[in-house]
Amino acid sequence: MDEHKLTFEAAMQRLDEIVRALEQGDAPLDQSLTLFEEGAKLLKLCNGMLDAAEQKVTALQKGADGAPVSIPFDMEE
C-alpha cells in the first residue's frame, strides 16, 4: 500500500476495514499488530489531510470587505 497515493476516502475505508477485523478478535497476535500499525499510519495520514484542508479553508475565507480573514472553526456559528 502506497500511503502517499491514497485519497482521504480510501484511507478511511481501509481504516474501517482494519477496525472491523480487529474487533472480530480472531486474528493471530502478529497479524493484529500489523493491522494496528497500518491503522496508526493511516490515522496519521488522515489527520494530516484534515489539517491541510482546514488550513486551506481558513485561508480561503473572506471578510465583509472581501479581504481574507482567518476564522477558527470553533468560533463559527
All heavy atoms as a GROMACS GRO file, in nm:
protein
  587
    1MET      N    1   0.084  -0.118   0.000
    1MET     CA    2   0.000   0.000   0.000
    1MET      C    3   0.088   0.124   0.000
    1MET      O    4   0.173   0.141   0.086
    1MET     CB    5  -0.089  -0.002   0.125
    1MET     CG    6  -0.160   0.127   0.149
    1MET     SD    7  -0.253   0.133   0.302
    1MET     CE    8  -0.126   0.119   0.426
    2ASP      N    9   0.068   0.210  -0.098
    2ASP     CA   10   0.142   0.336  -0.103
    2ASP      C   11   0.053   0.444  -0.042
    2ASP      O   12  -0.041   0.493  -0.104
    2ASP     CB   13   0.178   0.370  -0.247
    2ASP     CG   14   0.268   0.493  -0.256
    2ASP    OD1   15   0.299   0.553  -0.151
    2ASP    OD2   16   0.307   0.528  -0.368
    3GLU      N   17   0.083   0.481   0.081
    3GLU     CA   18   0.000   0.574   0.156
    3GLU      C   19  -0.004   0.712   0.092
    3GLU      O   20  -0.099   0.786   0.110
    3GLU     CB   21   0.050   0.585   0.300
    3GLU     CG   22   0.037   0.456   0.376
    3GLU     CD   23   0.126   0.449   0.498
    3GLU    OE1   24   0.198   0.545   0.525
    3GLU    OE2   25   0.122   0.346   0.566
    4HIS      N   26   0.099   0.748   0.016
    4HIS     CA   27   0.105   0.881  -0.044
    4HIS      C   28   0.010   0.895  -0.161
    4HIS      O   29  -0.021   1.006  -0.203
    4HIS     CB   30   0.248   0.914  -0.086
    4HIS     CG   31   0.343   0.915   0.029
    4HIS    ND1   32   0.342   1.014   0.125
    4HIS    CD2   33   0.440   0.829   0.067
    4HIS    CE1   34   0.435   0.989   0.215
    4HIS    NE2   35   0.496   0.877   0.182
    5LYS      N   36  -0.038   0.784  -0.216
    5LYS     CA   37  -0.129   0.790  -0.330
    5LYS      C   38  -0.275   0.768  -0.288
    5LYS      O   39  -0.363   0.775  -0.372
    5LYS     CB   40  -0.089   0.685  -0.434
    5LYS     CG   41   0.044   0.715  -0.499
    5LYS     CD   42   0.077   0.615  -0.605
    5LYS     CE   43   0.213   0.646  -0.666
    5LYS     NZ   44   0.247   0.554  -0.773
    6LEU      N   45  -0.299   0.743  -0.160
    6LEU     CA   46  -0.434   0.720  -0.112
    6LEU      C   47  -0.512   0.850  -0.102
    6LEU      O   48  -0.458   0.952  -0.059
    6LEU     CB   49  -0.432   0.656   0.028
    6LEU     CG   50  -0.406   0.507   0.038
    6LEU    CD1   51  -0.404   0.465   0.184
    6LEU    CD2   52  -0.510   0.428  -0.036
    7THR      N   53  -0.638   0.843  -0.138
    7THR     CA   54  -0.727   0.956  -0.111
    7THR      C   55  -0.773   0.945   0.033
    7THR      O   56  -0.760   0.839   0.097
    7THR     CB   57  -0.850   0.952  -0.203
    7THR    OG1   58  -0.927   0.835  -0.173
    7THR    CG2   59  -0.811   0.957  -0.350
    8PHE      N   60  -0.828   1.054   0.084
    8PHE     CA   61  -0.881   1.053   0.220
    8PHE      C   62  -0.987   0.945   0.234
    8PHE      O   63  -0.988   0.868   0.330
    8PHE     CB   64  -0.939   1.191   0.254
    8PHE     CG   65  -0.998   1.197   0.392
    8PHE    CD1   66  -0.917   1.213   0.503
    8PHE    CD2   67  -1.135   1.185   0.410
    8PHE    CE1   68  -0.971   1.217   0.630
    8PHE    CE2   69  -1.190   1.189   0.537
    8PHE     CZ   70  -1.108   1.206   0.647
    9GLU      N   71  -1.077   0.937   0.136
    9GLU     CA   72  -1.186   0.841   0.141
    9GLU      C   73  -1.135   0.696   0.139
    9GLU      O   74  -1.186   0.611   0.212
    9GLU     CB   75  -1.284   0.864   0.025
    9GLU     CG   76  -1.359   0.996   0.034
    9GLU     CD   77  -1.278   1.119  -0.007
    9GLU    OE1   78  -1.168   1.105  -0.065
    9GLU    OE2   79  -1.325   1.230   0.022
   10ALA      N   80  -1.035   0.669   0.056
   10ALA     CA   81  -0.979   0.533   0.050
   10ALA      C   82  -0.909   0.498   0.181
   10ALA      O   83  -0.920   0.384   0.229
   10ALA     CB   84  -0.881   0.522  -0.066
   11ALA      N   85  -0.839   0.593   0.240
   11ALA     CA   86  -0.772   0.569   0.367
   11ALA      C   87  -0.874   0.541   0.477
   11ALA      O   88  -0.856   0.451   0.559
   11ALA     CB   89  -0.683   0.688   0.405
   12MET      N   90  -0.983   0.618   0.478
   12MET     CA   91  -1.088   0.597   0.579
   12MET      C   92  -1.156   0.461   0.559
   12MET      O   93  -1.187   0.392   0.657
   12MET     CB   94  -1.192   0.709   0.573
   12MET     CG   95  -1.141   0.841   0.626
   12MET     SD   96  -1.092   0.835   0.801
   12MET     CE   97  -1.249   0.803   0.878
   13GLN      N   98  -1.175   0.421   0.436
   13GLN     CA   99  -1.236   0.291   0.407
   13GLN      C  100  -1.145   0.179   0.459
   13GLN      O  101  -1.191   0.084   0.522
   13GLN     CB  102  -1.262   0.274   0.258
   13GLN     CG  103  -1.326   0.142   0.224
   13GLN     CD  104  -1.354   0.127   0.075
   13GLN    OE1  105  -1.329   0.218  -0.005
   13GLN    NE2  106  -1.408   0.014   0.037
   14ARG      N  107  -1.016   0.192   0.434
   14ARG     CA  108  -0.922   0.090   0.482
   14ARG      C  109  -0.917   0.089   0.634
   14ARG      O  110  -0.911  -0.018   0.696
   14ARG     CB  111  -0.782   0.115   0.423
   14ARG     CG  112  -0.680   0.015   0.469
   14ARG     CD  113  -0.714  -0.128   0.428
   14ARG     NE  114  -0.615  -0.220   0.483
   14ARG     CZ  115  -0.642  -0.340   0.529
   14ARG    NH1  116  -0.765  -0.389   0.522
   14ARG    NH2  117  -0.547  -0.416   0.579
   15LEU      N  118  -0.922   0.207   0.697
   15LEU     CA  119  -0.927   0.213   0.843
   15LEU      C  120  -1.049   0.141   0.896
   15LEU      O  121  -1.041   0.068   0.996
   15LEU     CB  122  -0.929   0.360   0.890
   15LEU     CG  123  -0.796   0.424   0.919
   15LEU    CD1  124  -0.814   0.572   0.945
   15LEU    CD2  125  -0.727   0.358   1.036
   16ASP      N  126  -1.162   0.159   0.830
   16ASP     CA  127  -1.286   0.091   0.871
   16ASP      C  128  -1.269  -0.060   0.862
   16ASP      O  129  -1.311  -0.134   0.952
   16ASP     CB  130  -1.402   0.139   0.784
   16ASP     CG  131  -1.535   0.085   0.830
   16ASP    OD1  132  -1.566   0.097   0.951
   16ASP    OD2  133  -1.610   0.030   0.745
   17GLU      N  134  -1.206  -0.106   0.755
   17GLU     CA  135  -1.181  -0.250   0.739
   17GLU      C  136  -1.092  -0.302   0.851
   17GLU      O  137  -1.115  -0.411   0.906
   17GLU     CB  138  -1.116  -0.278   0.604
   17GLU     CG  139  -1.204  -0.251   0.485
   17GLU     CD  140  -1.128  -0.252   0.352
   17GLU    OE1  141  -1.005  -0.277   0.353
   17GLU    OE2  142  -1.192  -0.227   0.248
   18ILE      N  143  -0.989  -0.226   0.885
   18ILE     CA  144  -0.896  -0.267   0.990
   18ILE      C  145  -0.967  -0.274   1.125
   18ILE      O  146  -0.950  -0.370   1.200
   18ILE     CB  147  -0.775  -0.170   0.995
   18ILE    CG1  148  -0.688  -0.190   0.871
   18ILE    CG2  149  -0.694  -0.189   1.122
   18ILE    CD1  150  -0.580  -0.085   0.852
   19VAL      N  151  -1.048  -0.173   1.154
   19VAL     CA  152  -1.121  -0.172   1.281
   19VAL      C  153  -1.213  -0.293   1.290
   19VAL      O  154  -1.218  -0.362   1.393
   19VAL     CB  155  -1.201  -0.040   1.297
   19VAL    CG1  156  -1.299  -0.049   1.413
   19VAL    CG2  157  -1.106   0.076   1.318
   20ARG      N  158  -1.285  -0.322   1.182
   20ARG     CA  159  -1.375  -0.439   1.184
   20ARG      C  160  -1.297  -0.568   1.205
   20ARG      O  161  -1.339  -0.655   1.281
   20ARG     CB  162  -1.458  -0.446   1.055
   20ARG     CG  163  -1.576  -0.350   1.060
   20ARG     CD  164  -1.671  -0.367   0.943
   20ARG     NE  165  -1.626  -0.277   0.836
   20ARG     CZ  166  -1.596  -0.316   0.713
   20ARG    NH1  167  -1.608  -0.440   0.678
   20ARG    NH2  168  -1.554  -0.230   0.623
   21ALA      N  169  -1.182  -0.580   1.139
   21ALA     CA  170  -1.101  -0.702   1.154
   21ALA      C  171  -1.049  -0.714   1.297
   21ALA      O  172  -1.051  -0.824   1.355
   21ALA     CB  173  -0.984  -0.700   1.056
   22LEU      N  174  -1.005  -0.604   1.356
   22LEU     CA  175  -0.954  -0.609   1.493
   22LEU      C  176  -1.066  -0.634   1.594
   22LEU      O  177  -1.045  -0.703   1.694
   22LEU     CB  178  -0.879  -0.479   1.527
   22LEU     CG  179  -0.746  -0.460   1.456
   22LEU    CD1  180  -0.690  -0.321   1.484
   22LEU    CD2  181  -0.646  -0.567   1.498
   23GLU      N  182  -1.184  -0.580   1.568
   23GLU     CA  183  -1.297  -0.601   1.659
   23GLU      C  184  -1.342  -0.746   1.661
   23GLU      O  185  -1.394  -0.793   1.763
   23GLU     CB  186  -1.414  -0.510   1.621
   23GLU     CG  187  -1.394  -0.366   1.662
   23GLU     CD  188  -1.508  -0.276   1.620
   23GLU    OE1  189  -1.585  -0.312   1.528
   23GLU    OE2  190  -1.520  -0.168   1.679
   24GLN      N  191  -1.323  -0.819   1.552
   24GLN     CA  192  -1.360  -0.960   1.549
   24GLN      C  193  -1.277  -1.039   1.647
   24GLN      O  194  -1.325  -1.136   1.706
   24GLN     CB  195  -1.346  -1.017   1.407
   24GLN     CG  196  -1.452  -0.967   1.313
   24GLN     CD  197  -1.435  -1.022   1.173
   24GLN    OE1  198  -1.339  -1.094   1.143
   24GLN    NE2  199  -1.528  -0.989   1.086
   25GLY      N  200  -1.152  -1.000   1.664
   25GLY     CA  201  -1.066  -1.062   1.764
   25GLY      C  202  -1.017  -1.201   1.732
   25GLY      O  203  -0.963  -1.268   1.820
   26ASP      N  204  -1.034  -1.247   1.610
   26ASP     CA  205  -0.992  -1.384   1.578
   26ASP      C  206  -0.860  -1.390   1.500
   26ASP      O  207  -0.814  -1.498   1.466
   26ASP     CB  208  -1.102  -1.458   1.502
   26ASP     CG  209  -1.146  -1.388   1.376
   26ASP    OD1  210  -1.093  -1.280   1.345
   26ASP    OD2  211  -1.237  -1.442   1.308
   27ALA      N  212  -0.798  -1.275   1.475
   27ALA     CA  213  -0.670  -1.274   1.404
   27ALA      C  214  -0.559  -1.308   1.501
   27ALA      O  215  -0.565  -1.274   1.620
   27ALA     CB  216  -0.646  -1.136   1.343
   28PRO      N  217  -0.455  -1.378   1.454
   28PRO     CA  218  -0.339  -1.405   1.539
   28PRO      C  219  -0.275  -1.274   1.584
   28PRO      O  220  -0.292  -1.170   1.520
   28PRO     CB  221  -0.244  -1.482   1.448
   28PRO     CG  222  -0.325  -1.526   1.330
   28PRO     CD  223  -0.440  -1.432   1.319
   29LEU      N  224  -0.201  -1.280   1.693
   29LEU     CA  225  -0.141  -1.161   1.752
   29LEU      C  226  -0.054  -1.085   1.652
   29LEU      O  227  -0.065  -0.962   1.641
   29LEU     CB  228  -0.060  -1.199   1.876
   29LEU     CG  229   0.009  -1.083   1.948
   29LEU    CD1  230  -0.093  -0.981   1.995
   29LEU    CD2  231   0.093  -1.135   2.063
   30ASP      N  232   0.032  -1.156   1.580
   30ASP     CA  233   0.121  -1.086   1.486
   30ASP      C  234   0.043  -1.015   1.376
   30ASP      O  235   0.077  -0.904   1.336
   30ASP     CB  236   0.226  -1.180   1.427
   30ASP     CG  237   0.167  -1.297   1.351
   30ASP    OD1  238   0.051  -1.335   1.376
   30ASP    OD2  239   0.239  -1.353   1.265
   31GLN      N  240  -0.065  -1.076   1.329
   31GLN     CA  241  -0.149  -1.011   1.227
   31GLN      C  242  -0.222  -0.891   1.287
   31GLN      O  243  -0.234  -0.787   1.223
   31GLN     CB  244  -0.248  -1.110   1.169
   31GLN     CG  245  -0.332  -1.050   1.057
   31GLN     CD  246  -0.435  -1.149   1.002
   31GLN    OE1  247  -0.452  -1.259   1.053
   31GLN    NE2  248  -0.504  -1.108   0.898
   32SER      N  249  -0.269  -0.904   1.410
   32SER     CA  250  -0.336  -0.793   1.477
   32SER      C  251  -0.241  -0.674   1.494
   32SER      O  252  -0.280  -0.559   1.474
   32SER     CB  253  -0.389  -0.836   1.614
   32SER     OG  254  -0.492  -0.930   1.599
   33LEU      N  255  -0.117  -0.702   1.531
   33LEU     CA  256  -0.019  -0.595   1.546
   33LEU      C  257   0.010  -0.527   1.412
   33LEU      O  258   0.022  -0.404   1.406
   33LEU     CB  259   0.111  -0.649   1.607
   33LEU     CG  260   0.103  -0.683   1.756
   33LEU    CD1  261   0.230  -0.753   1.801
   33LEU    CD2  262   0.078  -0.560   1.838
   34THR      N  263   0.020  -0.605   1.307
   34THR     CA  264   0.044  -0.550   1.174
   34THR      C  265  -0.073  -0.461   1.132
   34THR      O  266  -0.053  -0.351   1.079
   34THR     CB  267   0.065  -0.663   1.071
   34THR    OG1  268   0.179  -0.739   1.110
   34THR    CG2  269   0.085  -0.607   0.930
   35LEU      N  270  -0.196  -0.509   1.157
   35LEU     CA  271  -0.314  -0.428   1.125
   35LEU      C  272  -0.316  -0.300   1.207
   35LEU      O  273  -0.348  -0.193   1.156
   35LEU     CB  274  -0.441  -0.509   1.150
   35LEU     CG  275  -0.473  -0.619   1.050
   35LEU    CD1  276  -0.589  -0.706   1.099
   35LEU    CD2  277  -0.504  -0.560   0.913
   36PHE      N  278  -0.283  -0.311   1.336
   36PHE     CA  279  -0.281  -0.194   1.423
   36PHE      C  280  -0.180  -0.091   1.372
   36PHE      O  281  -0.209   0.029   1.367
   36PHE     CB  282  -0.249  -0.234   1.567
   36PHE     CG  283  -0.251  -0.118   1.661
   36PHE    CD1  284  -0.371  -0.074   1.716
   36PHE    CD2  285  -0.135  -0.053   1.695
   36PHE    CE1  286  -0.374   0.034   1.802
   36PHE    CE2  287  -0.136   0.056   1.781
   36PHE     CZ  288  -0.256   0.099   1.835
   37GLU      N  289  -0.061  -0.136   1.335
   37GLU     CA  290   0.042  -0.046   1.283
   37GLU      C  291  -0.005   0.022   1.154
   37GLU      O  292   0.015   0.143   1.136
   37GLU     CB  293   0.172  -0.122   1.260
   37GLU     CG  294   0.242  -0.163   1.387
   37GLU     CD  295   0.360  -0.255   1.363
   37GLU    OE1  296   0.386  -0.295   1.246
   37GLU    OE2  297   0.428  -0.288   1.461
   38GLU      N  298  -0.068  -0.055   1.066
   38GLU     CA  299  -0.119   0.003   0.942
   38GLU      C  300  -0.226   0.107   0.973
   38GLU      O  301  -0.229   0.216   0.915
   38GLU     CB  302  -0.177  -0.107   0.852
   38GLU     CG  303  -0.231  -0.053   0.721
   38GLU     CD  304  -0.298  -0.160   0.635
   38GLU    OE1  305  -0.295  -0.280   0.669
   38GLU    OE2  306  -0.356  -0.120   0.531
   39GLY      N  307  -0.313   0.074   1.067
   39GLY     CA  308  -0.418   0.168   1.106
   39GLY      C  309  -0.362   0.296   1.165
   39GLY      O  310  -0.411   0.406   1.137
   40ALA      N  311  -0.257   0.285   1.246
   40ALA     CA  312  -0.195   0.403   1.306
   40ALA      C  313  -0.136   0.493   1.197
   40ALA      O  314  -0.148   0.616   1.203
   40ALA     CB  315  -0.088   0.362   1.406
   41LYS      N  316  -0.073   0.434   1.095
   41LYS     CA  317  -0.017   0.511   0.985
   41LYS      C  318  -0.128   0.581   0.905
   41LYS      O  319  -0.116   0.697   0.867
   41LYS     CB  320   0.064   0.422   0.892
   41LYS     CG  321   0.195   0.376   0.951
   41LYS     CD  322   0.268   0.283   0.856
   41LYS     CE  323   0.394   0.228   0.920
   41LYS     NZ  324   0.461   0.130   0.832
   42LEU      N  325  -0.237   0.508   0.882
   42LEU     CA  326  -0.349   0.566   0.808
   42LEU      C  327  -0.414   0.679   0.887
   42LEU      O  328  -0.453   0.781   0.830
   42LEU     CB  329  -0.452   0.458   0.773
   42LEU     CG  330  -0.410   0.358   0.667
   42LEU    CD1  331  -0.509   0.243   0.660
   42LEU    CD2  332  -0.398   0.427   0.532
   43LEU      N  333  -0.425   0.663   1.017
   43LEU     CA  334  -0.483   0.767   1.101
   43LEU      C  335  -0.399   0.894   1.095
   43LEU      O  336  -0.451   1.004   1.081
   43LEU     CB  337  -0.496   0.718   1.246
   43LEU     CG  338  -0.561   0.814   1.344
   43LEU    CD1  339  -0.702   0.849   1.300
   43LEU    CD2  340  -0.562   0.752   1.483
   44LYS      N  341  -0.268   0.877   1.101
   44LYS     CA  342  -0.178   0.992   1.091
   44LYS      C  343  -0.193   1.059   0.955
   44LYS      O  344  -0.197   1.182   0.945
   44LYS     CB  345  -0.033   0.947   1.113
   44LYS     CG  346   0.067   1.059   1.113
   44LYS     CD  347   0.206   1.009   1.143
   44LYS     CE  348   0.306   1.122   1.139
   44LYS     NZ  349   0.442   1.079   1.167
   45LEU      N  350  -0.203   0.980   0.850
   45LEU     CA  351  -0.221   1.033   0.715
   45LEU      C  352  -0.352   1.112   0.705
   45LEU      O  353  -0.354   1.224   0.654
   45LEU     CB  354  -0.220   0.918   0.614
   45LEU     CG  355  -0.247   0.954   0.468
   45LEU    CD1  356  -0.130   1.032   0.410
   45LEU    CD2  357  -0.273   0.829   0.387
   46CYS      N  358  -0.460   1.055   0.756
   46CYS     CA  359  -0.591   1.122   0.750
   46CYS      C  360  -0.589   1.251   0.831
   46CYS      O  361  -0.644   1.353   0.787
   46CYS     CB  362  -0.701   1.029   0.801
   46CYS     SG  363  -0.740   0.895   0.686
   47ASN      N  364  -0.530   1.248   0.948
   47ASN     CA  365  -0.521   1.369   1.030
   47ASN      C  366  -0.443   1.478   0.957
   47ASN      O  367  -0.480   1.595   0.962
   47ASN     CB  368  -0.458   1.341   1.166
   47ASN     CG  369  -0.555   1.276   1.262
   47ASN    OD1  370  -0.675   1.294   1.252
   47ASN    ND2  371  -0.502   1.200   1.355
   48GLY      N  372  -0.336   1.440   0.889
   48GLY     CA  373  -0.259   1.536   0.811
   48GLY      C  374  -0.341   1.596   0.698
   48GLY      O  375  -0.335   1.717   0.671
   49MET      N  376  -0.420   1.512   0.631
   49MET     CA  377  -0.505   1.561   0.522
   49MET      C  378  -0.611   1.656   0.576
   49MET      O  379  -0.640   1.760   0.515
   49MET     CB  380  -0.573   1.444   0.451
   49MET     CG  381  -0.481   1.360   0.367
   49MET     SD  382  -0.578   1.227   0.293
   49MET     CE  383  -0.454   1.140   0.200
   50LEU      N  384  -0.670   1.624   0.690
   50LEU     CA  385  -0.770   1.712   0.750
   50LEU      C  386  -0.710   1.844   0.794
   50LEU      O  387  -0.770   1.950   0.776
   50LEU     CB  388  -0.838   1.642   0.869
   50LEU     CG  389  -0.935   1.530   0.834
   50LEU    CD1  390  -0.982   1.459   0.960
   50LEU    CD2  391  -1.052   1.582   0.754
   51ASP      N  392  -0.590   1.840   0.852
   51ASP     CA  393  -0.522   1.963   0.892
   51ASP      C  394  -0.496   2.052   0.771
   51ASP      O  395  -0.516   2.173   0.775
   51ASP     CB  396  -0.391   1.933   0.964
   51ASP     CG  397  -0.411   1.877   1.104
   51ASP    OD1  398  -0.523   1.890   1.158
   51ASP    OD2  399  -0.314   1.821   1.158
   52ALA      N  400  -0.450   1.991   0.661
   52ALA     CA  401  -0.422   2.067   0.540
   52ALA      C  402  -0.551   2.128   0.484
   52ALA      O  403  -0.552   2.244   0.441
   52ALA     CB  404  -0.356   1.978   0.435
   53ALA      N  405  -0.660   2.053   0.487
   53ALA     CA  406  -0.788   2.104   0.437
   53ALA      C  407  -0.837   2.219   0.525
   53ALA      O  408  -0.887   2.320   0.474
   53ALA     CB  409  -0.891   1.992   0.433
   54GLU      N  410  -0.821   2.206   0.656
   54GLU     CA  411  -0.862   2.312   0.748
   54GLU      C  412  -0.783   2.440   0.721
   54GLU      O  413  -0.839   2.550   0.718
   54GLU     CB  414  -0.842   2.269   0.893
   54GLU     CG  415  -0.883   2.374   0.994
   54GLU     CD  416  -0.865   2.331   1.137
   54GLU    OE1  417  -0.821   2.217   1.162
   54GLU    OE2  418  -0.895   2.412   1.226
   55GLN      N  419  -0.654   2.427   0.699
   55GLN     CA  420  -0.571   2.544   0.669
   55GLN      C  421  -0.613   2.609   0.538
   55GLN      O  422  -0.617   2.732   0.527
   55GLN     CB  423  -0.423   2.505   0.664
   55GLN     CG  424  -0.366   2.467   0.798
   55GLN     CD  425  -0.226   2.411   0.788
   55GLN    OE1  426  -0.166   2.408   0.682
   55GLN    NE2  427  -0.174   2.364   0.900
   56LYS      N  428  -0.648   2.528   0.439
   56LYS     CA  429  -0.690   2.582   0.311
   56LYS      C  430  -0.823   2.656   0.324
   56LYS      O  431  -0.839   2.765   0.270
   56LYS     CB  432  -0.702   2.468   0.208
   56LYS     CG  433  -0.724   2.517   0.067
   56LYS     CD  434  -0.731   2.402  -0.031
   56LYS     CE  435  -0.593   2.345  -0.056
   56LYS     NZ  436  -0.592   2.246  -0.165
   57VAL      N  437  -0.917   2.598   0.398
   57VAL     CA  438  -1.047   2.662   0.417
   57VAL      C  439  -1.031   2.794   0.492
   57VAL      O  440  -1.089   2.895   0.454
   57VAL     CB  441  -1.145   2.568   0.493
   57VAL    CG1  442  -1.269   2.644   0.539
   57VAL    CG2  443  -1.185   2.452   0.404
   58THR      N  444  -0.950   2.794   0.595
   58THR     CA  445  -0.925   2.916   0.671
   58THR      C  446  -0.864   3.023   0.582
   58THR      O  447  -0.904   3.139   0.586
   58THR     CB  448  -0.833   2.889   0.792
   58THR    OG1  449  -0.898   2.794   0.878
   58THR    CG2  450  -0.805   3.014   0.870
   59ALA      N  451  -0.773   2.986   0.498
   59ALA     CA  452  -0.707   3.081   0.409
   59ALA      C  453  -0.803   3.136   0.304
   59ALA      O  454  -0.785   3.248   0.257
   59ALA     CB  455  -0.586   3.016   0.342
   60LEU      N  456  -0.903   3.059   0.268
   60LEU     CA  457  -0.995   3.099   0.162
   60LEU      C  458  -1.112   3.184   0.212
   60LEU      O  459  -1.184   3.242   0.131
   60LEU     CB  460  -1.049   2.977   0.089
   60LEU     CG  461  -0.947   2.896   0.010
   60LEU    CD1  462  -1.011   2.770  -0.046
   60LEU    CD2  463  -0.888   2.980  -0.102
   61GLN      N  464  -1.132   3.190   0.341
   61GLN     CA  465  -1.244   3.267   0.394
   61GLN      C  466  -1.216   3.417   0.378
   61GLN      O  467  -1.103   3.462   0.389
   61GLN     CB  468  -1.268   3.233   0.540
   61GLN     CG  469  -1.318   3.092   0.559
   61GLN     CD  470  -1.340   3.057   0.704
   61GLN    OE1  471  -1.318   3.136   0.793
   61GLN    NE2  472  -1.386   2.936   0.728
   62LYS      N  473  -1.322   3.493   0.352
   62LYS     CA  474  -1.306   3.636   0.330
   62LYS      C  475  -1.398   3.713   0.424
   62LYS      O  476  -1.507   3.667   0.459
   62LYS     CB  477  -1.338   3.672   0.186
   62LYS     CG  478  -1.240   3.612   0.088
   62LYS     CD  479  -1.271   3.653  -0.052
   62LYS     CE  480  -1.169   3.590  -0.147
   62LYS     NZ  481  -1.192   3.627  -0.285
   63GLY      N  482  -1.356   3.833   0.461
   63GLY     CA  483  -1.435   3.921   0.545
   63GLY      C  484  -1.536   4.000   0.463
   63GLY      O  485  -1.547   3.984   0.342
   64ALA      N  486  -1.611   4.088   0.530
   64ALA     CA  487  -1.714   4.168   0.466
   64ALA      C  488  -1.658   4.257   0.355
   64ALA      O  489  -1.725   4.284   0.255
   64ALA     CB  490  -1.786   4.253   0.570
   65ASP      N  491  -1.535   4.304   0.370
   65ASP     CA  492  -1.475   4.391   0.269
   65ASP      C  493  -1.407   4.312   0.156
   65ASP      O  494  -1.344   4.370   0.068
   65ASP     CB  495  -1.375   4.485   0.334
   65ASP     CG  496  -1.259   4.412   0.401
   65ASP    OD1  497  -1.260   4.287   0.404
   65ASP    OD2  498  -1.169   4.481   0.451
   66GLY      N  499  -1.418   4.181   0.161
   66GLY     CA  500  -1.359   4.098   0.058
   66GLY      C  501  -1.216   4.056   0.087
   66GLY      O  502  -1.161   3.972   0.018
   67ALA      N  503  -1.158   4.115   0.189
   67ALA     CA  504  -1.022   4.079   0.226
   67ALA      C  505  -1.023   3.947   0.302
   67ALA      O  506  -1.116   3.917   0.377
   67ALA     CB  507  -0.961   4.188   0.314
   68PRO      N  508  -0.922   3.864   0.282
   68PRO     CA  509  -0.916   3.737   0.354
   68PRO      C  510  -0.913   3.760   0.506
   68PRO      O  511  -0.853   3.855   0.555
   68PRO     CB  512  -0.785   3.675   0.307
   68PRO     CG  513  -0.751   3.745   0.182
   68PRO     CD  514  -0.809   3.882   0.192
   69VAL      N  515  -0.982   3.673   0.576
   69VAL     CA  516  -0.984   3.680   0.721
   69VAL      C  517  -0.977   3.538   0.775
   69VAL      O  518  -1.034   3.445   0.718
   69VAL     CB  519  -1.110   3.754   0.773
   69VAL    CG1  520  -1.237   3.681   0.735
   69VAL    CG2  521  -1.105   3.772   0.923
   70SER      N  522  -0.905   3.519   0.882
   70SER     CA  523  -0.892   3.387   0.944
   70SER      C  524  -0.996   3.373   1.053
   70SER      O  525  -1.000   3.449   1.148
   70SER     CB  526  -0.752   3.371   1.003
   70SER     OG  527  -0.740   3.247   1.065
   71ILE      N  528  -1.085   3.274   1.037
   71ILE     CA  529  -1.189   3.247   1.135
   71ILE      C  530  -1.171   3.105   1.185
   71ILE      O  531  -1.188   3.010   1.108
   71ILE     CB  532  -1.330   3.263   1.074
   71ILE    CG1  533  -1.346   3.401   1.014
   71ILE    CG2  534  -1.438   3.234   1.177
   71ILE    CD1  535  -1.472   3.418   0.930
   72PRO      N  536  -1.134   3.086   1.310
   72PRO     CA  537  -1.120   2.950   1.363
   72PRO      C  538  -1.252   2.873   1.353
   72PRO      O  539  -1.358   2.932   1.370
   72PRO     CB  540  -1.079   2.971   1.508
   72PRO     CG  541  -1.031   3.112   1.516
   72PRO     CD  542  -1.103   3.187   1.409
   73PHE      N  543  -1.246   2.745   1.327
   73PHE     CA  544  -1.367   2.664   1.312
   73PHE      C  545  -1.452   2.666   1.437
   73PHE      O  546  -1.573   2.667   1.429
   73PHE     CB  547  -1.331   2.519   1.281
   73PHE     CG  548  -1.285   2.497   1.140
   73PHE    CD1  549  -1.191   2.401   1.111
   73PHE    CD2  550  -1.334   2.572   1.035
   73PHE    CE1  551  -1.148   2.380   0.982
   73PHE    CE2  552  -1.292   2.553   0.906
   73PHE     CZ  553  -1.200   2.456   0.879
   74ASP      N  554  -1.392   2.667   1.556
   74ASP     CA  555  -1.470   2.660   1.679
   74ASP      C  556  -1.544   2.789   1.711
   74ASP      O  557  -1.629   2.792   1.797
   74ASP     CB  558  -1.382   2.619   1.798
   74ASP     CG  559  -1.269   2.716   1.822
   74ASP    OD1  560  -1.241   2.802   1.737
   74ASP    OD2  561  -1.206   2.705   1.929
   75MET      N  562  -1.519   2.896   1.637
   75MET     CA  563  -1.586   3.023   1.661
   75MET      C  564  -1.695   3.051   1.558
   75MET      O  565  -1.765   3.150   1.566
   75MET     CB  566  -1.486   3.138   1.663
   75MET     CG  567  -1.387   3.128   1.777
   75MET     SD  568  -1.274   3.266   1.781
   75MET     CE  569  -1.384   3.396   1.836
   76GLU      N  570  -1.713   2.962   1.462
   76GLU     CA  571  -1.814   2.980   1.360
   76GLU      C  572  -1.951   2.952   1.420
   76GLU      O  573  -1.966   2.872   1.511
   76GLU     CB  574  -1.791   2.887   1.241
   76GLU     CG  575  -1.667   2.926   1.163
   76GLU     CD  576  -1.644   2.833   1.045
   76GLU    OE1  577  -1.723   2.741   1.026
   76GLU    OE2  578  -1.547   2.855   0.974
   77GLU      N  579  -2.052   3.017   1.367
   77GLU     CA  580  -2.189   2.996   1.416
   77GLU      C  581  -2.258   2.892   1.335
   77GLU      O  582  -2.238   2.869   1.225
   77GLU     CB  583  -2.268   3.128   1.410
   77GLU     CG  584  -2.209   3.230   1.501
   77GLU     CD  585  -2.282   3.363   1.491
   77GLU    OE1  586  -2.380   3.374   1.418
   77GLU    OE2  587  -2.238   3.457   1.557
   0.00000   0.00000   0.00000
